[in-house]
Amino acid sequence: MDGLKIFSSSFKDGEIMSSKYTCEGENISPEISWGEVPEGVVSLALICDDPDAPSGDFVHWVIFNIPSELNRLPEGMEVKDILSFGAIQGMTDYGRRGYGCPCPPRGLTHHYHFKIYGLDKMLKVEENITKYELLKKMESHIVAKGEIVGLFKR
């Protein structure tokens, strides 16, 4: 499986995210970009989750069917089901679509994993898909992937 470079102008891998992207700030999505997609990638999917949450893996963002011609998601993505460029946003553990900002309990530093997947097709899925349902649908279609981790503590 090929690697897919992922980075952000909003935070550096392994460093603290600005409160701007959290419940203590503007609650907007950070800018996320990626390098050249490998041959065979038709669409991209992005999942952001927090494995440090008290309830276990907490999902903050699910977005897929991002056209492979795109190379970034701008800061402050719209919170709606289908975006203007055709991508679809799935359900977060907040029970809604779109970016759900980090808002951990006070105390320990949490790790927010932004994972990008290059897929060999556009996905046909039911409405309100969750991270786990999406991962199952993507299972045999992942051509490349990458990850960046932002930290946040309250």
MDAnalysis code that builds the backbone (N, CA, C; Angstrom):
import MDAnalysis as mda
import numpy as np

u = mda.Universe.empty(462, n_residues=154, atom_resindex=np.repeat(np.arange(154), 3), trajectory=True)
u.add_TopologyAttr("name", ["N", "CA", "C"] * 154)
u.add_TopologyAttr("resid", np.arange(1, 155))
u.add_TopologyAttr("resname", ["MET", "ASP", "GLY", "LEU", "LYS", "ILE", "PHE", "SER", "SER", "SER", "PHE", "LYS", "ASP", "GLY", "GLU", "ILE", "MET", "SER", "SER", "LYS", "TYR", "THR", "CYS", "GLU", "GLY", "GLU", "ASN", "ILE", "SER", "PRO", "GLU", "ILE", "SER", "TRP", "GLY", "GLU", "VAL", "PRO", "GLU", "GLY", "VAL", "VAL", "SER", "LEU", "ALA", "LEU", "ILE", "CYS", "ASP", "ASP", "PRO", "ASP", "ALA", "PRO", "SER", "GLY", "ASP", "PHE", "VAL", "HIS", "TRP", "VAL", "ILE", "PHE", "ASN", "ILE", "PRO", "SER", "GLU", "LEU", "ASN", "ARG", "LEU", "PRO", "GLU", "GLY", "MET", "GLU", "VAL", "LYS", "ASP", "ILE", "LEU", "SER", "PHE", "GLY", "ALA", "ILE", "GLN", "GLY", "MET", "THR", "ASP", "TYR", "GLY", "ARG", "ARG", "GLY", "TYR", "GLY", "CYS", "PRO", "CYS", "PRO", "PRO", "ARG", "GLY", "LEU", "THR", "HIS", "HIS", "TYR", "HIS", "PHE", "LYS", "ILE", "TYR", "GLY", "LEU", "ASP", "LYS", "MET", "LEU", "LYS", "VAL", "GLU", "GLU", "ASN", "ILE", "THR", "LYS", "TYR", "GLU", "LEU", "LEU", "LYS", "LYS", "MET", "GLU", "SER", "HIS", "ILE", "VAL", "ALA", "LYS", "GLY", "GLU", "ILE", "VAL", "GLY", "LEU", "PHE", "LYS", "ARG"])
u.atoms.positions = np.array([
    [0.852, -1.189, 0.000],
    [0.000, 0.000, 0.000],
    [0.889, 1.241, 0.000],
    [0.557, 2.193, -0.839],
    [1.327, 3.430, -0.934],
    [1.038, 4.346, 0.241],
    [2.011, 5.206, 0.531],
    [1.816, 6.241, 1.534],
    [1.225, 7.483, 0.888],
    [0.498, 8.225, 1.656],
    [-0.104, 9.469, 1.187],
    [0.273, 10.531, 2.207],
    [1.063, 11.502, 1.807],
    [1.491, 12.544, 2.746],
    [0.310, 13.437, 3.092],
    [0.147, 13.694, 4.373],
    [-0.919, 14.564, 4.841],
    [-0.299, 15.590, 5.785],
    [-0.741, 16.831, 5.675],
    [-0.215, 17.883, 6.525],
    [-1.270, 18.955, 6.699],
    [-0.953, 19.924, 7.533],
    [-1.906, 20.998, 7.809],
    [-1.151, 22.294, 8.043],
    [-1.701, 23.381, 7.536],
    [-1.128, 24.694, 7.842],
    [-1.660, 25.175, 9.194],
    [-2.628, 24.449, 9.754],
    [-3.257, 24.820, 11.020],
    [-2.509, 24.272, 12.236],
    [-1.785, 23.160, 12.065],
    [-0.990, 22.580, 13.154],
    [0.043, 21.643, 12.548],
    [1.101, 21.391, 13.280],
    [2.133, 20.462, 12.836],
    [1.898, 19.101, 13.474],
    [2.300, 18.056, 12.772],
    [2.138, 16.692, 13.263],
    [2.780, 16.543, 14.641],
    [1.997, 16.042, 15.599],
    [2.500, 15.794, 16.945],
    [2.554, 17.021, 17.835],
    [2.008, 18.145, 17.361],
    [2.038, 19.368, 18.158],
    [0.628, 19.789, 18.572],
    [0.564, 20.713, 19.509],
    [-0.702, 21.210, 20.048],
    [-1.471, 21.988, 18.982],
    [-2.768, 21.674, 18.870],
    [-3.648, 22.398, 17.956],
    [-4.078, 23.711, 18.617],
    [-4.266, 24.731, 17.829],
    [-4.777, 26.000, 18.333],
    [-6.185, 25.799, 18.883],
    [-6.515, 26.501, 19.942],
    [-7.861, 26.398, 20.519],
    [-8.923, 26.859, 19.521],
    [-8.508, 27.555, 18.474],
    [-9.430, 28.002, 17.427],
    [-10.251, 26.840, 16.871],
    [-9.660, 25.644, 16.818],
    [-10.303, 24.473, 16.208],
    [-10.998, 23.588, 17.252],
    [-11.207, 24.127, 18.448],
    [-11.761, 23.349, 19.559],
    [-12.980, 24.037, 20.162],
    [-13.548, 23.410, 21.186],
    [-14.713, 23.979, 21.869],
    [-14.353, 25.225, 22.673],
    [-13.077, 25.498, 22.821],
    [-12.654, 26.716, 23.520],
    [-12.406, 27.855, 22.538],
    [-12.633, 27.604, 21.260],
    [-12.384, 28.612, 20.237],
    [-13.565, 28.753, 19.309],
    [-13.282, 28.715, 18.004],
    [-14.309, 28.947, 16.987],
    [-15.027, 27.682, 16.536],
    [-14.557, 26.517, 16.976],
    [-15.169, 25.240, 16.594],
    [-15.253, 25.102, 15.072],
    [-14.138, 25.408, 14.404],
    [-14.084, 25.239, 12.946],
    [-13.034, 24.190, 12.612],
    [-13.195, 23.572, 11.456],
    [-12.241, 22.546, 11.039],
    [-10.921, 23.188, 10.632],
    [-9.810, 22.499, 10.924],
    [-8.512, 22.993, 10.469],
    [-8.333, 22.728, 8.973],
    [-7.388, 23.413, 8.375],
    [-7.026, 23.145, 6.982],
    [-6.261, 21.822, 6.965],
    [-6.634, 20.951, 6.045],
    [-5.948, 19.669, 5.880],
    [-5.599, 19.529, 4.403],
    [-4.338, 19.220, 4.111],
    [-3.938, 19.013, 2.724],
    [-3.114, 17.737, 2.610],
    [-2.943, 17.299, 1.389],
    [-2.214, 16.061, 1.152],
    [-1.402, 16.197, -0.123],
    [-0.399, 15.344, -0.222],
    [0.485, 15.353, -1.382],
    [-0.164, 14.693, -2.586],
    [0.651, 14.497, -3.587],
    [0.181, 13.884, -4.824],
    [-0.402, 12.505, -4.533],
    [-1.562, 12.245, -5.115],
    [-2.198, 10.942, -4.889],
    [-1.599, 9.915, -5.853],
    [-1.380, 8.707, -5.364],
    [-0.821, 7.657, -6.216],
    [-1.769, 7.285, -7.353],
    [-1.219, 6.697, -8.386],
    [-2.021, 6.220, -9.507],
    [-3.054, 5.220, -8.997],
    [-4.242, 5.293, -9.551],
    [-5.311, 4.381, -9.155],
    [-6.255, 4.943, -8.112],
    [-5.892, 6.090, -7.512],
    [-6.773, 6.706, -6.524],
    [-7.841, 7.510, -7.255],
    [-9.110, 7.190, -6.979],
    [-10.257, 7.853, -7.601],
    [-10.898, 8.844, -6.637],
    [-10.903, 8.480, -5.352],
    [-11.502, 9.362, -4.338],
    [-10.714, 9.241, -3.041],
    [-10.981, 10.188, -2.145],
    [-10.306, 10.203, -0.847],
    [-11.344, 10.223, 0.260],
    [-10.947, 9.729, 1.410],
    [-11.781, 9.778, 2.607],
    [-10.905, 10.274, 3.748],
    [-11.505, 11.018, 4.668],
    [-10.784, 11.518, 5.837],
    [-11.593, 11.177, 7.075],
    [-10.907, 10.646, 8.071],
    [-11.528, 10.339, 9.358],
    [-10.661, 10.969, 10.433],
    [-11.295, 11.663, 11.366],
    [-10.588, 12.206, 12.525],
    [-11.207, 11.592, 13.770],
    [-10.347, 11.020, 14.615],
    [-10.858, 10.447, 15.859],
    [-9.866, 10.658, 16.998],
    [-10.361, 10.423, 18.205],
    [-9.591, 10.602, 19.437],
    [-9.625, 9.296, 20.225],
    [-8.547, 8.509, 20.163],
    [-8.530, 7.249, 20.895],
    [-8.375, 7.422, 22.408],
    [-8.087, 8.649, 22.857],
    [-7.894, 8.907, 24.285],
    [-9.181, 9.259, 25.027],
    [-10.293, 9.330, 24.316],
    [-11.569, 9.708, 24.941],
    [-11.951, 8.697, 26.025],
    [-12.601, 9.169, 27.095],
    [-12.997, 8.268, 28.178],
    [-13.880, 7.107, 27.708],
    [-14.691, 7.353, 26.677],
    [-15.588, 6.308, 26.169],
    [-14.912, 5.424, 25.125],
    [-13.644, 5.656, 24.880],
    [-12.929, 4.927, 23.829],
    [-12.749, 5.831, 22.629],
    [-12.642, 5.254, 21.466],
    [-12.381, 5.974, 20.226],
    [-13.550, 6.911, 19.889],
    [-13.355, 8.239, 20.001],
    [-14.411, 9.212, 19.740],
    [-14.186, 9.817, 18.357],
    [-15.211, 9.753, 17.509],
    [-15.108, 10.191, 16.115],
    [-15.513, 11.664, 15.988],
    [-14.602, 12.460, 15.401],
    [-14.819, 13.898, 15.246],
    [-15.144, 14.339, 13.824],
    [-14.810, 13.504, 12.833],
    [-15.066, 13.915, 11.450],
    [-15.012, 12.694, 10.550],
    [-15.973, 12.598, 9.659],
    [-16.020, 11.550, 8.642],
    [-16.413, 12.242, 7.336],
    [-15.531, 12.190, 6.348],
    [-15.827, 12.813, 5.059],
    [-15.228, 11.921, 3.964],
    [-15.998, 11.663, 2.922],
    [-15.544, 10.741, 1.877],
    [-16.085, 11.168, 0.521],
    [-15.668, 10.441, -0.513],
    [-15.949, 10.784, -1.910],
    [-15.392, 12.164, -2.260],
    [-14.251, 12.458, -1.660],
    [-13.513, 13.669, -2.019],
    [-12.849, 13.364, -3.365],
    [-13.106, 14.148, -4.399],
    [-12.497, 13.875, -5.707],
    [-10.969, 13.882, -5.621],
    [-10.336, 12.961, -6.315],
    [-8.877, 12.823, -6.244],
    [-8.135, 14.027, -6.824],
    [-8.840, 14.873, -7.583],
    [-8.190, 16.072, -8.136],
    [-7.955, 17.128, -7.061],
    [-8.692, 17.060, -5.967],
    [-8.499, 18.034, -4.883],
    [-7.247, 17.677, -4.104],
    [-6.610, 18.703, -3.518],
    [-5.428, 18.429, -2.699],
    [-5.534, 19.023, -1.302],
    [-6.746, 19.525, -0.942],
    [-6.895, 20.078, 0.401],
    [-8.360, 20.289, 0.761],
    [-8.588, 20.338, 2.067],
    [-9.865, 20.773, 2.619],
    [-9.560, 22.075, 3.342],
    [-10.194, 23.177, 2.952],
    [-9.871, 24.461, 3.566],
    [-10.348, 24.539, 5.018],
    [-9.767, 25.456, 5.734],
    [-10.204, 25.729, 7.103],
    [-11.678, 26.128, 7.104],
    [-12.398, 25.716, 8.124],
    [-13.796, 26.126, 8.272],
    [-14.740, 25.491, 7.276],
    [-14.600, 24.181, 7.056],
    [-15.490, 23.474, 6.124],
    [-16.945, 23.618, 6.558],
    [-17.831, 23.677, 5.563],
    [-19.260, 23.764, 5.840],
    [-19.724, 22.532, 6.610],
    [-20.718, 22.730, 7.457],
    [-21.307, 21.611, 8.191],
    [-22.608, 21.265, 7.494],
    [-22.500, 20.394, 6.486],
    [-23.675, 19.929, 5.766],
    [-23.389, 18.555, 5.179],
    [-24.442, 17.883, 4.739],
    [-24.314, 16.504, 4.276],
    [-23.424, 16.374, 3.049],
    [-23.796, 17.048, 1.969],
    [-23.047, 16.955, 0.710],
    [-22.437, 18.320, 0.424],
    [-21.137, 18.335, 0.194],
    [-20.422, 19.583, -0.036],
    [-20.452, 19.964, -1.513],
    [-20.147, 21.204, -1.807],
    [-20.238, 21.719, -3.175],
    [-19.383, 20.932, -4.169],
    [-18.296, 20.316, -3.722],
    [-17.429, 19.558, -4.618],
    [-17.782, 18.068, -4.628],
    [-18.920, 17.697, -4.038],
    [-19.429, 16.331, -4.130],
    [-19.107, 15.414, -2.972],
    [-18.208, 15.809, -2.092],
    [-17.875, 14.960, -0.941],
    [-19.063, 14.868, 0.007],
    [-19.122, 13.766, 0.734],
    [-20.217, 13.511, 1.669],
    [-19.637, 13.426, 3.073],
    [-20.336, 14.037, 4.029],
    [-19.901, 13.977, 5.410],
    [-20.761, 12.975, 6.174],
    [-20.100, 12.069, 6.879],
    [-20.786, 11.062, 7.684],
    [-21.028, 11.555, 9.098],
    [-21.507, 10.651, 9.918],
    [-21.878, 10.970, 11.299],
    [-20.671, 10.933, 12.232],
    [-20.636, 11.894, 13.140],
    [-19.624, 11.915, 14.188],
    [-20.247, 11.334, 15.461],
    [-19.435, 11.191, 16.472],
    [-19.965, 10.722, 17.753],
    [-20.721, 11.817, 18.496],
    [-20.767, 13.007, 17.927],
    [-21.640, 14.066, 18.454],
    [-23.070, 13.876, 17.944],
    [-23.250, 12.903, 17.034],
    [-24.578, 12.623, 16.493],
    [-24.980, 13.533, 15.357],
    [-23.993, 14.141, 14.693],
    [-24.281, 15.026, 13.561],
    [-23.175, 14.905, 12.523],
    [-23.417, 15.504, 11.380],
    [-22.433, 15.500, 10.296],
    [-21.522, 16.714, 10.400],
    [-20.398, 16.634, 9.721],
    [-19.450, 17.741, 9.709],
    [-18.435, 17.610, 10.829],
    [-17.496, 18.528, 10.850],
    [-16.433, 18.526, 11.845],
    [-17.004, 18.773, 13.229],
    [-16.648, 17.923, 14.153],
    [-16.998, 18.095, 15.560],
    [-15.721, 18.364, 16.328],
    [-15.598, 19.531, 16.873],
    [-14.328, 19.965, 17.462],
    [-13.910, 19.155, 18.685],
    [-12.605, 19.127, 18.935],
    [-12.103, 18.531, 20.162],
    [-12.636, 19.282, 21.379],
    [-13.076, 18.525, 22.371],
    [-13.567, 19.112, 23.619],
    [-13.398, 18.069, 24.736],
    [-12.139, 17.681, 24.991],
    [-11.910, 16.613, 25.963],
    [-12.167, 17.082, 27.396],
    [-12.343, 16.128, 28.299],
    [-12.435, 16.511, 29.706],
    [-11.117, 17.175, 30.127],
    [-11.174, 17.997, 31.138],
    [-9.957, 18.658, 31.615],
    [-8.987, 17.613, 32.154],
    [-7.718, 17.853, 31.902],
    [-6.709, 16.935, 32.424],
    [-5.693, 16.519, 31.393],
    [-5.805, 15.311, 30.904],
    [-4.791, 14.732, 30.025],
    [-4.835, 15.290, 28.608],
    [-3.690, 15.239, 27.936],
    [-3.594, 15.615, 26.531],
    [-4.225, 14.511, 25.680],
    [-5.046, 14.911, 24.715],
    [-5.679, 13.967, 23.794],
    [-5.018, 14.082, 22.424],
    [-5.020, 12.961, 21.697],
    [-4.415, 12.870, 20.368],
    [-5.528, 12.765, 19.326],
    [-5.549, 13.713, 18.393],
    [-6.571, 13.754, 17.348],
    [-5.930, 13.294, 16.045],
    [-6.301, 12.087, 15.625],
    [-5.722, 11.445, 14.447],
    [-6.548, 11.810, 13.208],
    [-5.918, 12.519, 12.272],
    [-6.537, 12.843, 10.985],
    [-5.957, 11.847, 9.988],
    [-6.782, 10.893, 9.548],
    [-6.329, 9.826, 8.656],
    [-6.948, 10.012, 7.278],
    [-6.093, 10.003, 6.259],
    [-6.554, 10.141, 4.879],
    [-6.382, 8.800, 4.172],
    [-7.385, 8.461, 3.385],
    [-7.370, 7.201, 2.637],
    [-7.579, 7.500, 1.162],
    [-6.714, 6.958, 0.308],
    [-6.898, 7.027, -1.137],
    [-7.600, 5.755, -1.575],
    [-8.750, 5.909, -2.225],
    [-9.576, 4.759, -2.616],
    [-9.611, 4.592, -4.135],
    [-9.837, 3.364, -4.570],
    [-9.867, 3.079, -6.007],
    [-11.244, 3.288, -6.634],
    [-12.184, 3.869, -5.884],
    [-13.528, 4.126, -6.417],
    [-14.239, 5.174, -5.567],
    [-15.333, 5.689, -6.107],
    [-16.261, 6.495, -5.319],
    [-17.155, 5.487, -4.593],
    [-17.558, 5.810, -3.381],
    [-18.361, 4.875, -2.600],
    [-19.844, 5.174, -2.705],
    [-20.633, 4.136, -2.789],
    [-22.088, 4.258, -2.728],
    [-22.472, 3.784, -1.334],
    [-23.034, 4.694, -0.534],
    [-23.344, 4.344, 0.855],
    [-24.708, 4.884, 1.263],
    [-25.192, 4.363, 2.359],
    [-26.449, 4.826, 2.927],
    [-26.205, 6.174, 3.622],
    [-27.281, 6.904, 3.863],
    [-27.156, 8.165, 4.596],
    [-26.715, 7.884, 6.028],
    [-26.129, 8.866, 6.646],
    [-25.724, 8.812, 8.058],
    [-24.704, 7.724, 8.366],
    [-23.806, 7.461, 7.436],
    [-22.788, 6.442, 7.651],
    [-21.848, 6.852, 8.782],
    [-21.440, 5.878, 9.576],
    [-20.507, 6.115, 10.672],
    [-19.095, 5.742, 10.227],
    [-18.132, 6.074, 11.045],
    [-16.738, 5.722, 10.770],
    [-16.593, 4.224, 10.537],
    [-17.171, 3.426, 11.405],
    [-16.993, 1.973, 11.324],
    [-17.664, 1.383, 10.084],
    [-18.813, 1.913, 9.712],
    [-19.477, 1.467, 8.483],
    [-18.660, 1.873, 7.261],
    [-18.106, 3.083, 7.302],
    [-17.278, 3.561, 6.197],
    [-16.016, 2.706, 6.069],
    [-15.356, 2.416, 7.179],
    [-14.155, 1.583, 7.129],
    [-14.461, 0.221, 6.504],
    [-15.604, -0.329, 6.821],
    [-16.002, -1.628, 6.249],
    [-16.186, -1.503, 4.727],
    [-16.852, -0.420, 4.281],
    [-17.080, -0.200, 2.840],
    [-15.757, 0.039, 2.098],
    [-14.786, 0.646, 2.776],
    [-13.509, 0.976, 2.148],
    [-12.547, -0.206, 2.131],
    [-12.801, -1.187, 2.946],
    [-11.876, -2.281, 3.239],
    [-11.009, -2.759, 2.068],
    [-11.575, -3.148, 0.987],
    [-10.775, -3.693, -0.128],
    [-10.481, -2.646, -1.209],
    [-10.703, -1.383, -0.897],
    [-10.524, -0.325, -1.898],
    [-9.447, 0.694, -1.525],
    [-8.729, 0.460, -0.428],
    [-7.703, 1.410, 0.018],
    [-6.415, 1.169, -0.770],
    [-5.988, 2.220, -1.491],
    [-4.781, 2.169, -2.313],
    [-3.613, 2.829, -1.569],
    [-3.931, 3.862, -0.780],
    [-2.900, 4.614, -0.062],
    [-3.518, 5.214, 1.190],
    [-2.657, 5.493, 2.180],
    [-3.162, 6.189, 3.361],
    [-2.053, 6.961, 4.045],
    [-2.470, 7.926, 4.855],
    [-1.535, 8.746, 5.609],
    [-2.213, 9.258, 6.857],
    [-1.422, 9.826, 7.766],
    [-1.979, 10.279, 9.041],
    [-1.171, 11.433, 9.599],
    [-1.872, 12.355, 10.255],
    [-1.262, 13.445, 11.000],
    [-2.003, 13.507, 12.331],
    [-1.295, 13.848, 13.398],
    [-1.889, 13.872, 14.736],
    [-1.725, 15.248, 15.349],
    [-2.849, 15.814, 15.788],
    [-2.839, 17.067, 16.520],
    [-3.160, 16.793, 17.984],
    [-2.566, 17.556, 18.872],
    [-2.790, 17.378, 20.306],
    [-3.624, 18.520, 20.868],
    [-4.388, 18.219, 21.911],
    [-5.136, 19.266, 22.603],
    [-5.416, 18.834, 24.024],
    [-5.321, 19.798, 24.935],
    [-5.575, 19.557, 26.353],
    [-6.328, 20.750, 26.913],
    [-7.308, 20.478, 27.742],
    [-8.051, 21.564, 28.417],
    [-7.617, 21.640, 29.860],
])
